[in-house]
């Protein structure tokens, strides 16, 4: 136990970075679910992987150049599919096709630029090797997102739930769509660069599946989803520091896989508890109604 605590303290900045990004991605996932753009997030994730690999190939020795070149490239790659997802009701096939195109493109780019290891890192992440200063962009992105929500929450909520009514009401729908894209894009790209695509997409999609049915408001759903992701991330790092003796070798469980498993387990557990609780309430209401009718 002492060894685990020492490891947690030694990597405190890296774990804080992963937990902060997990919370931001989970909160963003609530909005993606409300806007019915979860499928688009798959395309955006592959575009972010391609952009990350391109930036790593161009700036192989300059870390900050790698990080920030990926943002405009990723936004340019994802923008056409984002616009299409807004205009078409049946866009899933085209969006999934775009995901496959960008997945193949990232493979080709990695081979052409000789950055195969960067390709693996973009998929699985390696947050423990990041510098403490890398948490600064995460804090800035989180602050920007919080400021936008504070000043435009009613308009963004109405536009996300009923865009046609928002347009009739005179809200700047196109501007709000662009604003949402400019907030989500850099956040998703940065999260993939730090923690990998699998972890980022898990936080973006899975906690929302449990948080939305349980919570009765968007802020509560965002908070619950963020807590799920933070809890799963922290526990995963703790378990990954456990030493497993395998004969002459000592093994450690992979952090990324643990985050995926724990996020899914916590989300499913909460959803199952809510579902059972809801069924018990319905059964009790039926019994009460039956007794009332008899009286």
Secondary structure, DSSP 8 states (H G I E B T S, - for coil): -HHHHHHHHHTHHHHHHHHHHHHHHHHHHHHHHHTT-HHHHHHHHHHHHHHHHHHHHH-SS-HHHHHHHHHHHHHHHHHHHHHHHHH-SS-HHHHHHHHHHHHHHHHHHHHHTT-HHHHHHHHH--GGGS-GGGHHHHHHHHHHHHHHHHHHHHHHHHHHH-HHHHHHTT--HHHHHHHHHHHHHHHHHHHHHHH-HHHHHHHHHHHHHHHHHH-SSHHHHHHHHHHHHHHHHHHHHHHHT--EEETTEEE---HHHHHHHHHHHHHHHHHHHHHHHHHHHHHHHHHHHHHHHH-
